[in-house]
């Protein structure tokens, strides 16, 4: 019967002086059939040179290291370039994104600016168009007003002519009658005329309307005698409207009752004043005249022909 093969053993080494001794570990129990071979089995130590034992230990140690530890050792020895590469890629990506955002911002800014300019230009053009239309309308309105003024002047002349004829007829009738007081109540007779001296104050237009409604007109003065009569009947603390207005277009003063220019005047020193809308005339208590704003309130004098 042949003996079974002897297993290979890993012998731990022990250093002693200049040699490394290998001591065999405990062997597993042998079968009974092999007891007879005990005398032939040698379990003693054998002597191995130190250099050879050191190389052998190093190789055995590397063989017995775990796989993961071996990989970690390789990784520590070999430098890794993956982290810097990833950082560089990330930086490039950020730069690209930033550049795209800048382009988008510029495009949006240009769009907003264009919209703002279009919104501002369009109303300006519309305003210019409206201004032109308004100018044309104003020109037409002025032309219409001029036509109306011309027609009104002609109408007033016609009325005044007929009114003068009526007054002449009235005077002739009054001369043939025996009426003791030809003027209305509160009116004062002088020659062939009746005069009313107001106790109230109106502006020029209201005073003119008051006289017209009484078939009269604001007083006009044609002689020194008439002026002296008026001064004698004036309230010495009041100013009175005259039927005298300034025509800016013709640049002259004119009586309102018959559209005649002045034949006699009693302007105070420095009068009439120009500008300041002083287009109406008043008479002071001493009989002198002055220009005044038509909107101011003053007393007034009405004048008309004798009525039976």
HUZI-V362420 format. One line per field, one symbol per residue. ss: DSSP state (H for helix, E for strand, C for the rest). burial: + if it has 24 or more other C-alpha atoms within 12 Angstrom, else -. Layout:
ss=???
burial=???
This chain:
ss=CCCCCCCCCCCEEEEECCEEEEECCCCCCCCHHHHHHCCCCCCCCEEEEHHHHHHHHHHHHHHHCCHHHHHHHHHHHCCCCHHHHHHHHHHHHHHHHHHHHHHHHHHHHHHHHHHHHHHHHHHHHHHHHHHHHHHHHHHHHHHHHHHHHHHHHHHHHHHHHHHHHHHHHHHHHHHHCCCCCCCCCCCEEECCEEEEECCCCECHHHHHHHHHHCCCEECCCCCHHHHHHHHHHCCCCCCEEEEEEEECCCCEEEECCCCCECCCCCECCCCCCCCCCCCEEEECCCCCEEEECCCCCEEEEEEEECCC
burial=----------+-+------+-+-------------------------+----+-----------------------------------------------------------------------------------------------------------------+---+----------++---++++-+++++++---++++-++-+++--+++++++----++--++-++---+++++++++------+++++++-----++-----+-----+++++++++++++++++-+-+++++++++++
